[in-house]
Structures are given as structure tokens and as C-alpha cells.
Amino acid sequence: MAKFTILASITTILATLGLAKLSANDALAVNPCVTKEFKTELARDACAKGGQPAAKDAMKAFMKEAKLKSCNACHSKLAPNYELKADGLEQFKKLGGKVIAGNAKAAPATAAKAASK
Ligand code: HEC
């Protein structure tokens, strides 16, 4: 009987710990994206909808279609800042990812012209 009581309280403790862990994860789930000026529609739309977790999901779906295996093909680092490799955006474009018009390649010549006005 005593054995049973101990077991019951262990179960209660474990359940409580489990709940605490869950809510900590929930708090993380609303991490906003670090990018402020998006170059891709994919990331912009996903980040607007659900922050980094949504962006991750969108990236995963994109990779599946592009038949890529690793996030590190384009990112030099993952969480928390997801730094891109020098050719990360280029790869994304080549694989058919949609970039936001006018933002992806600000041609230096055009930029200089605009500045001199
Ligand atoms: C084909 C290249 C490519 C691959 C593979 C890729 N990403 Fe990305 N990712 C990008 C680009 C490009 C951006 C920047 C988007 C922008 O500026 O609009 C980005 C942005 C992100 C962001 C937004 C970061 C922020 O906070 O602003 C997250 C999160 C992310 N990627 C996660 C992932 C994860 C997780 C994987 C693997 C499942 C992955 N990416 C694989 C190209 C890629």
C-alpha cells in the first residue's frame, strides 16, 4: 500500500514537470523572426503569420519540394539568428523560391542614381 502511494506521488511530480516544460515551449513558440527586411515572400509571409516557428515550417516545406536535405545548405547557422551563407539567397532563387520584387537585387547603379537625385 505504501509503495502504491509513493508511486502515485512520483506520477504526480512527473506530470507537473511535464506541464511546466510544455508551457516553456509554448512561450518559445512565439519567437519573432530576426529579419526585418525580407527578401523572400516565403519568409515574410510565414514570419508575419507565426514568427520563427512558422518560418521554419515554411522552410522545411520548401526544402522538401526542392529535395534538399539540410538547412545548412543555405544557412551558416541556425537558431537563434539563422545567418545565411553568402549564396543562401541565390540558392533559394535558383530553386524557384519567390523573392520580393525590387528588394532582392538593388542594382548598385540604380541605387547611386536614386541617391544623387
Ligand atoms: C534554399 C536555401 C535555404 C534553405 C535550404 C533553408 N533556408 Fe531558411 N532562409 C533562406 C533565406 C534566403 C532566408 C531569408 C529570407 C528573407 O530574407 O526573406 C531564410 C530565412 C529563414 C528563417 C527566418 C529567420 C529570421 O528570424 O528572420 C528561418 C527561421 C529559417 N530560414 C529556417 C530554416 C530552417 C529551419 C531550414 C531547414 C529546415 C532552412 N531555413 C533551410 C534560405 C534557406
Backbone and ligand atoms as CSV (ligand in chain L), in Angstrom:
chain,resi,resn,atom,element,x,y,z
A,1,MET,N,N,0.834,-1.207,0.000
A,1,MET,CA,C,0.000,0.000,0.000
A,1,MET,C,C,0.871,1.260,0.000
A,2,ALA,N,N,1.889,1.281,0.894
A,2,ALA,CA,C,2.782,2.444,0.949
A,2,ALA,C,C,3.495,2.608,-0.391
A,3,LYS,N,N,3.866,1.504,-0.941
A,3,LYS,CA,C,4.530,1.506,-2.238
A,3,LYS,C,C,3.664,2.216,-3.275
A,4,PHE,N,N,2.396,1.901,-3.206
A,4,PHE,CA,C,1.453,2.451,-4.174
A,4,PHE,C,C,1.355,3.980,-4.063
A,5,THR,N,N,1.359,4.458,-2.791
A,5,THR,CA,C,1.260,5.905,-2.557
A,5,THR,C,C,2.475,6.624,-3.142
A,6,ILE,N,N,3.650,6.023,-2.910
A,6,ILE,CA,C,4.876,6.639,-3.435
A,6,ILE,C,C,4.816,6.715,-4.961
A,7,LEU,N,N,4.387,5.641,-5.539
A,7,LEU,CA,C,4.296,5.602,-6.996
A,7,LEU,C,C,3.360,6.690,-7.518
A,8,ALA,N,N,2.245,6.840,-6.789
A,8,ALA,CA,C,1.254,7.838,-7.198
A,8,ALA,C,C,1.848,9.240,-7.129
A,9,SER,N,N,2.628,9.497,-6.056
A,9,SER,CA,C,3.164,10.860,-5.962
A,9,SER,C,C,4.259,11.087,-6.992
A,10,ILE,N,N,4.994,10.041,-7.314
A,10,ILE,CA,C,6.007,10.202,-8.368
A,10,ILE,C,C,5.324,10.552,-9.690
A,11,THR,N,N,4.233,9.877,-9.952
A,11,THR,CA,C,3.497,10.157,-11.181
A,11,THR,C,C,3.026,11.611,-11.206
A,12,THR,N,N,2.545,12.074,-10.057
A,12,THR,CA,C,2.071,13.461,-9.982
A,12,THR,C,C,3.213,14.431,-10.258
A,13,ILE,N,N,4.362,14.154,-9.633
A,13,ILE,CA,C,5.511,15.046,-9.838
A,13,ILE,C,C,5.920,15.066,-11.310
A,14,LEU,N,N,5.976,13.905,-11.907
A,14,LEU,CA,C,6.374,13.829,-13.317
A,14,LEU,C,C,5.388,14.590,-14.197
A,15,ALA,N,N,4.116,14.427,-13.894
A,15,ALA,CA,C,3.096,15.102,-14.693
A,15,ALA,C,C,3.256,16.616,-14.585
A,16,THR,N,N,3.551,17.089,-13.378
A,16,THR,CA,C,3.715,18.522,-13.176
A,16,THR,C,C,4.925,19.039,-13.953
A,17,LEU,N,N,6.009,18.281,-13.872
A,17,LEU,CA,C,7.212,18.677,-14.621
A,17,LEU,C,C,6.915,18.742,-16.111
A,18,GLY,N,N,6.178,17.763,-16.564
A,18,GLY,CA,C,5.829,17.710,-17.984
A,18,GLY,C,C,5.062,18.947,-18.399
A,19,LEU,N,N,4.128,19.355,-17.578
A,19,LEU,CA,C,3.316,20.537,-17.892
A,19,LEU,C,C,4.184,21.789,-17.932
A,20,ALA,N,N,5.092,21.906,-16.953
A,20,ALA,CA,C,5.951,23.078,-16.892
A,20,ALA,C,C,6.779,23.178,-18.173
A,21,LYS,N,N,7.266,22.035,-18.625
A,21,LYS,CA,C,8.090,22.017,-19.825
A,21,LYS,C,C,7.270,22.452,-21.040
A,22,LEU,N,N,6.052,21.964,-21.079
A,22,LEU,CA,C,5.186,22.307,-22.205
A,22,LEU,C,C,4.960,23.812,-22.305
A,23,SER,N,N,4.683,24.450,-21.167
A,23,SER,CA,C,4.375,25.871,-21.248
A,23,SER,C,C,5.625,26.676,-21.593
A,24,ALA,N,N,6.802,26.185,-21.192
A,24,ALA,CA,C,8.030,26.865,-21.578
A,24,ALA,C,C,8.181,26.818,-23.097
A,25,ASN,N,N,7.862,25.677,-23.670
A,25,ASN,CA,C,7.946,25.558,-25.121
A,25,ASN,C,C,6.943,26.464,-25.817
A,26,ASP,N,N,5.789,26.598,-25.222
A,26,ASP,CA,C,4.775,27.466,-25.808
A,26,ASP,C,C,5.259,28.908,-25.866
A,27,ALA,N,N,5.966,29.314,-24.824
A,27,ALA,CA,C,6.461,30.679,-24.794
A,27,ALA,C,C,7.465,30.886,-25.925
A,28,LEU,N,N,8.285,29.866,-26.175
A,28,LEU,CA,C,9.263,29.963,-27.256
A,28,LEU,C,C,8.588,30.002,-28.614
A,29,ALA,N,N,7.422,29.406,-28.683
A,29,ALA,CA,C,6.752,29.241,-29.974
A,29,ALA,C,C,6.379,30.569,-30.615
A,30,VAL,N,N,6.428,31.657,-29.863
A,30,VAL,CA,C,6.058,32.927,-30.464
A,30,VAL,C,C,7.277,33.796,-30.774
A,31,ASN,N,N,8.471,33.178,-30.760
A,31,ASN,CA,C,9.684,33.897,-31.149
A,31,ASN,C,C,9.478,34.619,-32.470
A,32,PRO,N,N,9.638,35.918,-32.498
A,32,PRO,CA,C,9.504,36.604,-33.784
A,32,PRO,C,C,10.745,36.377,-34.648
A,33,CYS,N,N,10.629,36.617,-35.923
A,33,CYS,CA,C,11.786,36.485,-36.805
A,33,CYS,C,C,12.755,37.631,-36.556
A,34,VAL,N,N,14.046,37.366,-36.761
A,34,VAL,CA,C,15.030,38.421,-36.570
A,34,VAL,C,C,15.132,39.312,-37.805
A,35,THR,N,N,14.771,38.762,-38.940
A,35,THR,CA,C,14.827,39.537,-40.175
A,35,THR,C,C,13.769,40.626,-40.153
A,36,LYS,N,N,14.166,41.814,-40.541
A,36,LYS,CA,C,13.191,42.902,-40.584
A,36,LYS,C,C,12.872,43.282,-42.025
A,37,GLU,N,N,13.881,43.196,-42.888
A,37,GLU,CA,C,13.623,43.477,-44.303
A,37,GLU,C,C,13.741,42.190,-45.073
A,38,PHE,N,N,12.616,41.625,-45.389
A,38,PHE,CA,C,12.627,40.313,-46.025
A,38,PHE,C,C,12.935,40.413,-47.501
A,39,LYS,N,N,13.611,39.375,-47.973
A,39,LYS,CA,C,13.900,39.301,-49.389
A,39,LYS,C,C,13.035,38.257,-50.060
A,40,THR,N,N,12.460,37.392,-49.288
A,40,THR,CA,C,11.643,36.335,-49.864
A,40,THR,C,C,10.204,36.436,-49.370
A,41,GLU,N,N,9.296,36.072,-50.267
A,41,GLU,CA,C,7.879,36.067,-49.884
A,41,GLU,C,C,7.628,34.978,-48.853
A,42,LEU,N,N,8.319,33.860,-49.044
A,42,LEU,CA,C,8.129,32.722,-48.135
A,42,LEU,C,C,8.357,33.132,-46.678
A,43,ALA,N,N,9.518,33.721,-46.429
A,43,ALA,CA,C,9.853,34.076,-45.051
A,43,ALA,C,C,8.987,35.232,-44.565
A,44,ARG,N,N,8.758,36.189,-45.422
A,44,ARG,CA,C,7.963,37.350,-44.996
A,44,ARG,C,C,6.568,36.904,-44.537
A,45,ASP,N,N,5.927,36.091,-45.382
A,45,ASP,CA,C,4.564,35.683,-45.057
A,45,ASP,C,C,4.525,34.781,-43.828
A,46,ALA,N,N,5.475,33.865,-43.766
A,46,ALA,CA,C,5.486,32.933,-42.636
A,46,ALA,C,C,5.786,33.679,-41.340
A,47,CYS,N,N,6.742,34.594,-41.374
A,47,CYS,CA,C,7.114,35.326,-40.163
A,47,CYS,C,C,5.959,36.202,-39.694
A,48,ALA,N,N,5.235,36.763,-40.643
A,48,ALA,CA,C,4.091,37.594,-40.267
A,48,ALA,C,C,3.029,36.749,-39.582
A,49,LYS,N,N,2.884,35.537,-40.053
A,49,LYS,CA,C,1.840,34.665,-39.515
A,49,LYS,C,C,2.211,34.078,-38.165
A,50,GLY,N,N,3.452,33.562,-38.058
A,50,GLY,CA,C,3.747,32.832,-36.821
A,50,GLY,C,C,5.201,32.886,-36.387
A,51,GLY,N,N,5.919,33.940,-36.742
A,51,GLY,CA,C,7.285,34.084,-36.282
A,51,GLY,C,C,8.209,32.977,-36.763
A,52,GLN,N,N,9.278,32.775,-36.028
A,52,GLN,CA,C,10.283,31.807,-36.455
A,52,GLN,C,C,9.751,30.379,-36.621
A,53,PRO,N,N,8.875,29.923,-35.713
A,53,PRO,CA,C,8.378,28.546,-35.914
A,53,PRO,C,C,7.670,28.389,-37.252
A,54,ALA,N,N,6.916,29.388,-37.654
A,54,ALA,CA,C,6.216,29.312,-38.930
A,54,ALA,C,C,7.219,29.374,-40.078
A,55,ALA,N,N,8.256,30.202,-39.911
A,55,ALA,CA,C,9.280,30.308,-40.940
A,55,ALA,C,C,10.000,28.972,-41.106
A,56,LYS,N,N,10.263,28.325,-39.974
A,56,LYS,CA,C,10.917,27.016,-40.017
A,56,LYS,C,C,10.080,26.022,-40.798
A,57,ASP,N,N,8.796,25.991,-40.479
A,57,ASP,CA,C,7.909,25.064,-41.170
A,57,ASP,C,C,7.879,25.349,-42.663
A,58,ALA,N,N,7.832,26.636,-42.996
A,58,ALA,CA,C,7.789,27.007,-44.402
A,58,ALA,C,C,9.073,26.577,-45.107
A,59,MET,N,N,10.205,26.777,-44.420
A,59,MET,CA,C,11.495,26.382,-44.984
A,59,MET,C,C,11.549,24.875,-45.189
A,60,LYS,N,N,11.018,24.148,-44.222
A,60,LYS,CA,C,11.025,22.683,-44.330
A,60,LYS,C,C,10.219,22.242,-45.536
A,61,ALA,N,N,9.062,22.866,-45.713
A,61,ALA,CA,C,8.201,22.501,-46.837
A,61,ALA,C,C,8.907,22.836,-48.152
A,62,PHE,N,N,9.571,23.995,-48.171
A,62,PHE,CA,C,10.286,24.412,-49.370
A,62,PHE,C,C,11.407,23.416,-49.690
A,63,MET,N,N,12.126,22.996,-48.648
A,63,MET,CA,C,13.235,22.062,-48.848
A,63,MET,C,C,12.758,20.738,-49.386
A,64,LYS,N,N,11.588,20.325,-48.931
A,64,LYS,CA,C,11.054,19.042,-49.378
A,64,LYS,C,C,10.808,19.089,-50.884
A,65,GLU,N,N,10.238,20.203,-51.324
A,65,GLU,CA,C,9.972,20.340,-52.753
A,65,GLU,C,C,11.251,20.463,-53.545
A,66,ALA,N,N,12.230,21.136,-52.971
A,66,ALA,CA,C,13.497,21.337,-53.668
A,66,ALA,C,C,14.411,20.123,-53.504
A,67,LYS,N,N,13.955,19.145,-52.714
A,67,LYS,CA,C,14.712,17.923,-52.453
A,67,LYS,C,C,16.069,18.212,-51.819
A,68,LEU,N,N,16.079,19.172,-50.919
A,68,LEU,CA,C,17.286,19.453,-50.145
A,68,LEU,C,C,17.201,18.691,-48.832
A,69,LYS,N,N,18.370,18.357,-48.309
A,69,LYS,CA,C,18.384,17.565,-47.076
A,69,LYS,C,C,18.730,18.386,-45.849
A,70,SER,N,N,19.462,19.468,-46.037
A,70,SER,CA,C,19.968,20.158,-44.853
A,70,SER,C,C,19.731,21.660,-44.916
A,71,CYS,N,N,19.314,22.200,-43.799
A,71,CYS,CA,C,19.149,23.643,-43.667
A,71,CYS,C,C,20.491,24.340,-43.907
A,72,ASN,N,N,21.571,23.635,-43.617
A,72,ASN,CA,C,22.889,24.238,-43.710
A,72,ASN,C,C,23.369,24.434,-45.139
A,73,ALA,N,N,22.565,23.996,-46.101
A,73,ALA,CA,C,22.899,24.299,-47.488
A,73,ALA,C,C,22.896,25.813,-47.680
A,74,CYS,N,N,21.988,26.487,-47.006
A,74,CYS,CA,C,21.850,27.934,-47.181
A,74,CYS,C,C,22.199,28.730,-45.930
A,75,HIS,N,N,22.024,28.114,-44.780
A,75,HIS,CA,C,22.285,28.830,-43.528
A,75,HIS,C,C,23.643,28.413,-42.962
A,76,SER,N,N,24.442,29.382,-42.549
A,76,SER,CA,C,25.698,29.025,-41.897
A,76,SER,C,C,25.434,28.678,-40.443
A,77,LYS,N,N,24.391,29.270,-39.867
A,77,LYS,CA,C,23.987,28.947,-38.500
A,77,LYS,C,C,22.479,28.857,-38.453
A,78,LEU,N,N,21.991,28.091,-37.493
A,78,LEU,CA,C,20.539,28.041,-37.321
A,78,LEU,C,C,20.163,28.903,-36.108
A,79,ALA,N,N,19.266,28.413,-35.263
A,79,ALA,CA,C,18.765,29.236,-34.166
A,79,ALA,C,C,19.908,29.882,-33.385
A,80,PRO,N,N,19.768,31.078,-32.879
A,80,PRO,CA,C,18.540,31.879,-32.980
A,80,PRO,C,C,18.504,32.845,-34.168
A,81,ASN,N,N,19.618,33.048,-34.863
A,81,ASN,CA,C,19.604,34.121,-35.870
A,81,ASN,C,C,19.546,33.663,-37.325
A,82,TYR,N,N,19.762,32.397,-37.544
A,82,TYR,CA,C,19.651,31.839,-38.896
A,82,TYR,C,C,20.456,32.626,-39.932
A,83,GLU,N,N,21.752,32.855,-39.624
A,83,GLU,CA,C,22.589,33.570,-40.586
A,83,GLU,C,C,22.620,32.827,-41.911
A,84,LEU,N,N,22.529,33.588,-42.970
A,84,LEU,CA,C,22.569,32.986,-44.303
A,84,LEU,C,C,24.004,32.903,-44.792
A,85,LYS,N,N,24.271,31.887,-45.610
A,85,LYS,CA,C,25.548,31.864,-46.302
A,85,LYS,C,C,25.511,32.919,-47.390
A,86,ALA,N,N,26.698,33.231,-47.925
A,86,ALA,CA,C,26.788,34.279,-48.934
A,86,ALA,C,C,25.864,33.986,-50.111
A,87,ASP,N,N,25.731,32.707,-50.450
A,87,ASP,CA,C,24.899,32.377,-51.605
A,87,ASP,C,C,23.543,31.783,-51.210
A,88,GLY,N,N,23.178,31.968,-49.947
A,88,GLY,CA,C,21.921,31.385,-49.467
A,88,GLY,C,C,20.705,31.855,-50.236
A,89,LEU,N,N,20.645,33.159,-50.450
A,89,LEU,CA,C,19.508,33.720,-51.171
A,89,LEU,C,C,19.552,33.302,-52.641
A,90,GLU,N,N,20.765,33.273,-53.176
A,90,GLU,CA,C,20.950,32.868,-54.571
A,90,GLU,C,C,20.407,31.447,-54.779
A,91,GLN,N,N,20.766,30.572,-53.862
A,91,GLN,CA,C,20.295,29.186,-53.955
A,91,GLN,C,C,18.780,29.121,-53.883
A,92,PHE,N,N,18.243,29.905,-52.976
A,92,PHE,CA,C,16.793,29.934,-52.792
A,92,PHE,C,C,16.113,30.338,-54.106
A,93,LYS,N,N,16.668,31.348,-54.765
A,93,LYS,CA,C,16.105,31.817,-56.033
A,93,LYS,C,C,16.213,30.743,-57.098
A,94,LYS,N,N,17.390,30.123,-57.177
A,94,LYS,CA,C,17.624,29.111,-58.206
A,94,LYS,C,C,16.657,27.954,-58.067
A,95,LEU,N,N,16.273,27.671,-56.834
A,95,LEU,CA,C,15.377,26.545,-56.590
A,95,LEU,C,C,13.919,26.934,-56.803
A,96,GLY,N,N,13.699,28.135,-57.244
A,96,GLY,CA,C,12.339,28.537,-57.566
A,96,GLY,C,C,11.642,29.308,-56.462
A,97,GLY,N,N,12.377,29.705,-55.430
A,97,GLY,CA,C,11.761,30.486,-54.364
A,97,GLY,C,C,11.419,31.880,-54.860
A,98,LYS,N,N,10.303,32.388,-54.398
A,98,LYS,CA,C,9.869,33.718,-54.842
A,98,LYS,C,C,10.538,34.796,-53.997
A,99,VAL,N,N,11.162,35.747,-54.678
A,99,VAL,CA,C,11.741,36.869,-53.955
A,99,VAL,C,C,10.827,38.078,-54.106
A,100,ILE,N,N,10.919,38.992,-53.180
A,100,ILE,CA,C,10.077,40.182,-53.214
A,100,ILE,C,C,10.655,41.143,-54.245
A,101,ALA,N,N,9.835,41.522,-55.201
A,101,ALA,CA,C,10.300,42.344,-56.315
A,101,ALA,C,C,10.899,43.642,-55.811
A,102,GLY,N,N,12.048,44.011,-56.395
A,102,GLY,CA,C,12.649,45.300,-56.065
A,102,GLY,C,C,13.541,45.262,-54.843
A,103,ASN,N,N,13.416,44.221,-54.064
A,103,ASN,CA,C,14.190,44.154,-52.837
A,103,ASN,C,C,15.381,43.212,-52.989
A,104,ALA,N,N,15.204,42.190,-53.821
A,104,ALA,CA,C,16.200,41.139,-53.918
A,104,ALA,C,C,17.496,41.653,-54.525
A,105,LYS,N,N,17.418,42.434,-55.578
A,105,LYS,CA,C,18.652,42.937,-56.170
A,105,LYS,C,C,18.528,44.428,-56.401
A,106,ALA,N,N,18.986,45.174,-55.434
A,106,ALA,CA,C,19.051,46.608,-55.610
A,106,ALA,C,C,20.334,46.869,-56.386
A,107,ALA,N,N,20.195,47.016,-57.695
A,107,ALA,CA,C,21.366,47.219,-58.538
A,107,ALA,C,C,22.111,48.467,-58.083
A,108,PRO,N,N,23.425,48.350,-57.899
A,108,PRO,CA,C,24.217,49.480,-57.385
A,108,PRO,C,C,24.028,50.730,-58.233
A,109,ALA,N,N,23.920,50.560,-59.553
A,109,ALA,CA,C,23.773,51.713,-60.438
A,109,ALA,C,C,22.489,52.469,-60.110
A,110,THR,N,N,21.426,51.737,-59.937
A,110,THR,CA,C,20.136,52.366,-59.644
A,110,THR,C,C,20.182,53.077,-58.296
A,111,ALA,N,N,20.816,52.423,-57.354
A,111,ALA,CA,C,20.890,52.993,-56.006
A,111,ALA,C,C,21.649,54.316,-56.051
A,112,ALA,N,N,22.743,54.352,-56.803
A,112,ALA,CA,C,23.548,55.564,-56.903
A,112,ALA,C,C,22.732,56.679,-57.552
A,113,LYS,N,N,21.979,56.320,-58.599
A,113,LYS,CA,C,21.154,57.305,-59.293
A,113,LYS,C,C,20.140,57.914,-58.332
A,114,ALA,N,N,19.498,57.016,-57.584
A,114,ALA,CA,C,18.462,57.479,-56.659
A,114,ALA,C,C,19.059,58.415,-55.611
A,115,ALA,N,N,20.276,58.116,-55.193
A,115,ALA,CA,C,20.907,58.901,-54.134
A,115,ALA,C,C,21.286,60.297,-54.643
A,116,SER,N,N,21.643,60.408,-55.919
A,116,SER,CA,C,22.127,61.686,-56.433
A,116,SER,C,C,20.981,62.645,-56.774
A,117,LYS,N,N,19.772,62.136,-56.759
A,117,LYS,CA,C,18.642,62.978,-57.079
A,117,LYS,C,C,18.377,64.049,-56.033
L,1,HEC,C1,C,17.497,27.060,-50.359
L,1,HEC,C2,C,18.108,27.833,-49.289
L,1,HEC,C3,C,17.549,27.666,-47.862
L,1,HEC,C4,C,17.403,26.501,-47.143
L,1,HEC,C5,C,17.741,25.081,-47.581
L,1,HEC,C6,C,16.863,26.882,-45.859
L,1,HEC,N1,N,16.701,28.231,-45.792
L,1,HEC,FE1,FE,15.968,29.279,-44.188
L,1,HEC,N2,N,16.178,31.025,-45.254
L,1,HEC,C7,C,16.669,31.120,-46.541
L,1,HEC,C8,C,16.648,32.517,-46.946
L,1,HEC,C9,C,17.116,33.048,-48.301
L,1,HEC,C10,C,16.137,33.243,-45.837
L,1,HEC,C11,C,15.961,34.767,-45.742
L,1,HEC,C12,C,14.575,35.112,-46.167
L,1,HEC,C13,C,14.362,36.590,-46.380
L,1,HEC,O1,O,15.249,37.419,-46.192
L,1,HEC,O2,O,13.222,36.903,-46.777
L,1,HEC,C14,C,15.841,32.273,-44.790
L,1,HEC,C15,C,15.291,32.595,-43.550
L,1,HEC,C16,C,14.992,31.679,-42.555
L,1,HEC,C17,C,14.373,31.990,-41.285
L,1,HEC,C18,C,13.947,33.366,-40.798
L,1,HEC,C19,C,14.968,33.841,-39.811
L,1,HEC,C20,C,14.541,35.097,-39.106
L,1,HEC,O3,O,14.351,35.023,-37.873
L,1,HEC,O4,O,14.411,36.136,-39.749
L,1,HEC,C21,C,14.261,30.822,-40.586
L,1,HEC,C22,C,13.678,30.616,-39.193
L,1,HEC,C23,C,14.801,29.776,-41.424
L,1,HEC,N3,N,15.234,30.335,-42.606
L,1,HEC,C24,C,14.859,28.455,-41.049
L,1,HEC,C25,C,15.305,27.427,-41.875
L,1,HEC,C26,C,15.292,26.045,-41.484
L,1,HEC,C27,C,14.857,25.513,-40.113
L,1,HEC,C28,C,15.753,25.336,-42.557
L,1,HEC,C29,C,15.866,23.822,-42.671
L,1,HEC,C30,C,14.633,23.087,-42.412
L,1,HEC,C31,C,16.057,26.295,-43.600
L,1,HEC,N4,N,15.779,27.553,-43.147
L,1,HEC,C32,C,16.566,25.969,-44.841
L,1,HEC,C33,C,17.115,30.090,-47.334
L,1,HEC,C34,C,17.109,28.751,-47.000
